[in-house]
Amino acid sequence: MIIEIWLLGVAAIKLMYLKAKRLFFLVLIVYTAFWAINIAMSSVYVFASMTFISGLAILTAMYLIVLFNNSVFKSNSMLQQPVFWLSISTILYCSCDIPYFGLHNYLGSAD
């Protein structure tokens, strides 16, 4: 899961402008540290942790910025731009997984 967040995060950073790149790279590093702390405190076998859910929220925010910067305010049609489809698919995937894994985490911790 951490590899997925880093791969999608680095791809989003490459598509962003200079000001947001440094901020989101720092966010990915801090996220990795929280992930390591979460594994050390609980275990590797805990799936759908709050760290994973926060990573999905970070990716959603990153790709919303990519969507608005690179495709919404361009002169040509949005539907013809690959960045638009990449951003929309990642936003839908991450934002739909947040409630799913949140509920999974809530029901799993109710034992």
Secondary structure as the mmCIF struct_conf table of DSSP 4:
data_model
#
loop_
_struct_conf.conf_type_id
_struct_conf.id
_struct_conf.beg_label_comp_id
_struct_conf.beg_label_asym_id
_struct_conf.beg_label_seq_id
_struct_conf.end_label_comp_id
_struct_conf.end_label_asym_id
_struct_conf.end_label_seq_id
HELX_RH_AL_P HELX_RH_AL_P1 ILE A 2 LEU A 15
BEND BEND1 MET A 16 MET A 16
HELX_RH_AL_P HELX_RH_AL_P2 LEU A 18 MET A 41
BEND BEND2 SER A 42 SER A 42
TURN_TY1_P TURN_TY1_P1 VAL A 44 TYR A 45
BEND BEND3 ALA A 48 ALA A 48
HELX_RH_AL_P HELX_RH_AL_P3 MET A 50 LEU A 67
HELX_RH_PI_P HELX_RH_PI_P1 PHE A 68 VAL A 72
TURN_TY1_P TURN_TY1_P2 PHE A 73 PHE A 73
BEND BEND4 LYS A 74 ASN A 76
HELX_RH_3T_P HELX_RH_3T_P1 MET A 78 GLN A 80
HELX_RH_AL_P HELX_RH_AL_P4 PRO A 82 GLY A 108
TURN_TY1_P TURN_TY1_P3 SER A 109 ALA A 110
#
